[in-house]
Amino acid sequence: MRIFKYKMTGNEVSIKMPLGARFLSVQCQFDEICLWMQVPDGAKIEVERRFVAIGTGHQFDERGLQYLGTVQQAEGRLIWHIFEK
């Protein structure tokens, strides 16, 4: 097993990662939203997974979304709630 970091480069992103990757954490690092995933060694098949950042107070449809965590950006001025789609 290894732990890989994936950056969220927008409010809704698709990220290719090895099949079987397991979510560990979401945090801001240097003001960028990052996901840390536990990845099996030797995984050869990649899958595309979708992630969404929703700001506090914004309306959204929760169907099909799995909550992962909440992060702060811009010294706490922006609060994002991260979901996998």
C-alpha positions, 0 to 999 in steps of 0.5 A: 500500500501507498498513500497518494495525494490528489489536488482538486483543481476546481469546484467539480473535478474528475481525477484518475486514480488506481482501482481500489483507492480508498479515501483517507483525508481531505485538507488544504495544503498551501491553500489548495484542496487535496485528497489523500488516498490509500492506493494498493501496490501494483494496481494497473487499472485506473478509474475516474472518480468525481469530486465536488466542493460546495460552499457553505450556504450554497444550494445543492442536490445531495442525491448521489453524493458522499460527504468526505469532509470540510476544509477552509481556504483563504485563512478561513474566509472560504469554507468548502464541503467536499463530496464524492459524486 
